[in-house]
Amino acid sequence: MQKKFNIINKNQFTKNNIIFFCGSAAVAFLNYLYHPVLSRLMAVEDFGEVQALISIYLQLGIILTVFGYIVVNIVSNDGRDDKKTEFVLKLEEIAYFLTFAVSFVIIIFSNNLKNYLNFHSFYPFIALALLLITTVPLTFRTSYLQAKHLFWSLSLTGMLFSGGKLLFAVLLVWFGLKSFGAIAGLVIANGVALFYVIKKTKISILGSLSVFKKVFRAAISDQMKKELKYGIFIFIILISMTLLYTADVVIVRLYLPSTEAGLYSGVAVIARIIFFATASVSGVLLPSVKLSKSKENNKLLKMALFAVFLIGGTLLIIFSFFPEIIINLLISSKYEAYSGILPRASLFLFLSSIANILFTYCIALRKYFAAYIAGFGVFIVFVLSLLNHASAFAIVNNFIITNFSILSGLVIWLSYERLQLKHE
């Protein structure tokens, strides 16, 4: 036993995975509590609104996640720390500008969004815009922690946010603010987590608020152009990946009655546990893969895939064999009518989890071909959804087919590339 412990302790990738998995498990537990607690406090229709808003937030938040990936890639590779910090702050200026622009559009068209998505009020979209803005500084500083392999601090930041959003959202919903309160709780939680992470990174928030003075004045450097090109590549993959594990809720809401959409949202929350339970693996993989170490990178990829199969596969089996028990235990008996769809939704999220690892590997090594596969996947799922959307089962099947196609494409291309390297 001591020998096995020593092996784990010496293997930094395994050690980081254990640390981050434990921290992420605690974060995931708090994140998940947000959904069953709110589902019991809210009407099915209101809960469906919250799930749709979170889905939209995840998709719009890809803009910031792209910058986060760039920060991790820059900081985790070789170079001077002071130069890296300066460049990170310049990227943050651009992120602020883009996020303010998107948030302004959401506020202006909030009433249109309310009517289009059948919401009771436009106020939740105002909260969504504020949430995006407060996510900017938090994203950059947590990415810095991730790149520096400070996984305990990163996990604690996540716990502060997750615990805060549960506490504040419950209070605001309890006071009658419905879906607006559920999202406003996330805004307050962002502020709590940001206060902690600024102390840990020692990167002031004030250094990045000069965007409106500088963004149009200075010419973009060659390095910035290179990183922005890399950012476009990441954006294509992340927007595609996020759509492929969150858009099901929005598509169901567009084509099915609001009650059915609310019931499906509850089941989808459970299925997504598979994706979020395995997300810590990709979080460790991204800063661990180095551009100059091909043999070591292959080992890391195999270890990451093994971890995803172990964690995600176990959850898939449990959710598939005991759907009614799981739904009753994790969310509420009123969602039991949709228990039959949980096995398929779980399979779809399991496939997405594997694809997430392969896409993360491609991002870390700047393998630009992956963007074509990701974009093609989005095209497939939306074509299938236009052709076949009669039921939630049909929509989930579309996502299963799409994710399987993406995985096949990635495996074939990476295998071909590896063979090419062997022959050189």
N, C-alpha and C positions, 0 to 999 in steps of 0.2 A: 504493500500500500504506500509506504514511504517513497519507494522507488518511482511509482506512478506519479505521486505528487511532485517529486523533483523534476520529472520529465515535463509535466504541465507547467511548472514554475519557470523552467528554462525556455520553453516555447512561448515567445512573446505574443504571437498571434493567438494561440489558444488561451493564454492568460488574459489578454485584452478582451477576447470574446466572452470568457466567463464573467469578467468584471462588468462588461457592458450589457451582457445578457441579463445578469441579476438586476442591474440598475434599470434596464429596459423593461424587465418583467414587472418591477414595482411601478414604473411609469405606465405600462400597459394596463395594469390592474386599476390604477386610479383613472386612467383615460376611459377604460371600459365602464367603470362605475357611473361615469357621467351619463351614459346612455340608458341603462336600466332604471336608474334613479329618476331621470327626467321622463322616461316613458311611463312611469307610475304617477308622476305629478301632472302630466300633460295629456290632452286629448290626442287620439291617434293622428288626426289631421295636423295638429300643431307640431307633434313629434316628427311627422313627415317633412314639415317645413324646415325644422332644425337640421335634419339629415341632408336635405337638398342644399341648405346654406353651407354646411360643412363640406359637402362635395364640391360646391363652387369655390369655396375658400381653398381647398386642396389644389384645385386646378389653376386658379389664379396665383396661388402661392408658389407655383412652379417657377415663376420669374425669379423669386428670391432664392429658391432652392438651387437654381442654376448658379447664382452668384456664390452660394454656399459651397457647392462642389468645386468651383474655381478656387476659392479660398483654401479649401482642404488640399487641393492638388498643388497649389503654389507653396503653401507653408510646409507641407509634409516632404517636399523635395528639397534638394540642396540650394543654398543661398544665404545671404546675410539677413538676419532677423529684422533689423531696422528698415531695410529696403522692402521686405515683405509686408511689414506693418503699414508703411507708407502707401504701398500699392493697394493693400486691402481697403484702406480708407478712401482711396480714389474710386475703387469699385463701388464702395458703399454710397458715394455721392451719386453715381449713376443709378444705383438701385433706388435711392430715395426719389430721384426725379421720375423714374418709370412708375414707381408705386403711387406717388401722388397723382400722376396722370390717370392711372387706372382707377384709383379711388374716386377721383373727381368725376369720371365718366359714370361710375356706379351710382354716385349721389344724384347726378343730373337725371339719369334714366331709372331711378329707383321705382318710380310709380309705374313705368312701363314694364319693368321686371316683375313687379307685384302682379300685374294683370296677366302677363304671359305665363308665369309659373303658378298662377292661382293661389297667391298668398292673401292673407287677410289684411295685411298692412305693409307699407313700404319701409317702416322704421327698421326692421331687421336688416335691410340692405345698407342703411346708414351705419349700423353697428359693424357690418361686414367690411365696409370701407375703412373704418377706424382700426379694425383688427389687422387689416393688411398693412397699414402704416406702422403700427406698433410692432409688427413682426420683423421689420427691416433690421433694426439694431440687434434684436435678439438672434436672428439668423446668422449675422456676421460673427458675433461673439461666440456662439455655440459651435460654429464651424471652425473657429480658431482653436477652441478647446479640443475638438475632434482631431484636427490636424496634429496637435501636440501630444496626442494619445492621453489626454487628461480625462479618462473615461469616468472616473468617480465624480469629478466636478460636473461633467456633462450630464451624468445621470441625475445628480442632485438638482441641477437646473431644470431638467425634465420633470422631476418630482414636484418641485415648487410650482411649475406651471400647471401640471395635471391636477395636483391637490387644490391649487387656487381656483382653477376653472370649475371644478366640482363644487367647491364651497360657494363661490360667488354666483355661479349660474343657478344653483339650487335656491339660494336666497332671493335672487331677482325673479325667478319663476314663481316662487312661493308668494312673492308680493304681487303677482298677477301680470308680470311683464311678458309672459309667454315666450315666443321664439326670439323676440328682441332681447329679453333677459338672458336667455341661454347663450347668445352670441356675445352680449355685453360682458358676461362673466369671463369669457376668454380674453377680452381686451384688458380687463383688470388683472387677470392672471399673468398676462404678458408683462405688465409693469412690475409685478412682484419678482418674476424670474429675471427680468432685465436688471433690476437693482442688484441682485446677487452676482450675475455673470459679469457685470461691469467691474465689480470688485475683484473677481478672479482673473480676468484677462488684463486688467489695468489699462484697457483701451477706452478712453473717454468718449462719450457719445457726442460731445461738443465738437470734436475734431472732424466730424463727418457732416456737419450741418451747413457747410459753406457751399453746398451744391449750387444754389441759385446765383452765387457770385462767380463760380468757376466753370460750371459745366459747359457754358457756351464760349468761354474766353480762351481756354488752353486748347491747343491742337492735341489730338489723341496721338500718343506715342506709338512707336512700332510694337512695343511689348503689349500695350493696351489693345491695339488692333488684333494682335495674335490671340490674346486672351478672350476678346470679344467674339472672335471667330470660334474659338473653343466653346465659348458660352452659348453660341447659337446651336452648336452640335449637341451640347448638354440639354439645352432647352427642348429641342426636337425629341430627344429620348425621354426626358422627364415628363413633358406634356403628354406624350404618347402613353408612357407607363402609367401616369396618374389617371388618364382617361380610361385605361384598360382595367383599372381596379376600382374606380369610383363612378364612372359615367352610367353604370347600370341603374343606379338610384334615380338619376336625372331622366334617363330614357324611360324608365318605368313610370315616372311622374308625368311625362309628356303624353304617353299613350294609354295609360290605365287610370281608372277613377282614383280620387284622392285617398279613399279608405284603403283600397288595395295597395296603392303606392306606400301608404303609411305602414301597412302590415309587412310588405316586402322590405321596407327600410329597417324594420326591427330584426328580421332574419339576416339581412345583409351585414348589420353591425356585428352579429355573432361570427359570420363567415370571415369577416375582415380580421378577426383575431389572429388567423393563420398568417396573414400578411404582416401584421404589426409585430407578432411574436418572433418572426424571422428577420425583421428589419434591422435588428442590432447586428446581425452577421454582415450585412452589406455596409453598415456604418463602420465596422472595424476593417473590412476588406478595402474600402476606398483609400484610407491613408496608409495602409500597409503595402499595397502594390506600388512598386517603383518602376520608373520608365526604363531603367538600365539592368534589371535583374529578371530575365525571362524564366530561368529554371525555378527560381524561388517563387515567382508569380504563379506558375502552374500548380505548385504544391499548395499555395494559399487558396487558389480557386477550388481545388479538389476538397480541401478542408472545409471551405465555406459551403460548397454544395452538400457535403455530408451532413453538416450542421442543419441545413435547411430541410433536407430529407428526414432527418431524425426528429426535429421539432415540428415542422409542418406536416409531415406524414403521420405522426402520432395524433395530432389534432384532427386531421382529415378523417382518420379511422373512427375516432370518438364521435365527431359530429355526424358522420355518415350512419353509424350503427345506433346512436341514441339521440336522434334529432328532437323528439318531443321532450325528453327529460332535460336536455341542454337548454331548450327554449324556455321551459318553465323555470329552470334554475337561474339562467343568466339574464332573462329579460322580463317576461310576463306571460301568463297563460292565455291572454287575449291575442297573442301572436301565434298560437299553436295551430291555427287553421292553415298557416303557411309552412308547417314543419316539413312537409314533403319536399320543399325546394332547398332545404338546408344542405343535403349531401351534394347536390349539383353546384350550389353557390360555393361550397367549401372546396370542391375540386377546381373550380374556376380561380379561386384565390390562391390555392396551392400552386397551380401552374404560373400564376402571376408572380408568386414569391421566387420561384426558380428563375423566371425571366429577369426579375429584379437583380438577382446576383450576377447573371451573365451581362446584363446591361451596365451594372456598376463596374465590373471588370473591364468592359470596353471603354467606359468613361475614364477610368484611372489610367489606362494605356493609350488614350486618345485614338481609339480605333473608329474612325469616322464612318465606316461602312454600316455600323450598327444603327445610325440615324435613318438610313433607307429602310431597314427592316422594321424599325419602330413606326415610322410614318406609314408604311404599307399596312401594318397591323391596325392602325386607327382607321384607315380607309376600309379595310375588310369589315371591321365591327360595325361601322356606320352603314355600310351597304347592306349587310345582313340585317341590321335593325330596321332599316327602311322596308326591306322585303318581308320580314317576319317579326312581328311585334304583337301578336294576338294575345299573348299571355306572358306572365313573368318567367315561366318555364322556358318559353321560346327565346326571350331576351337573354336569359342566363346561358342557354345553349350557344347563342351567338358568341358570347364572351369565351366560352370553353373552346370553341373551334378556333377563334382568333388567337388565343394565348398558345394553343398547341401549335398553330402554324408559325407563330413567332419563335417559339422554342426550337422548332425544327430548323428554321432558317439560321438562327444563331449557332446551333450545334454544328450544322453542316459547314458554315463559313469559318468558324473558329477551328474546326478539324482540318479543313482545307489549308488554312493559313499556317497551322502547326506543321503540316506535311511539307509545305513549301519551305519553311525554315530549316527543316531537317535535311532537305536536298541541297540547300545552299552551302 
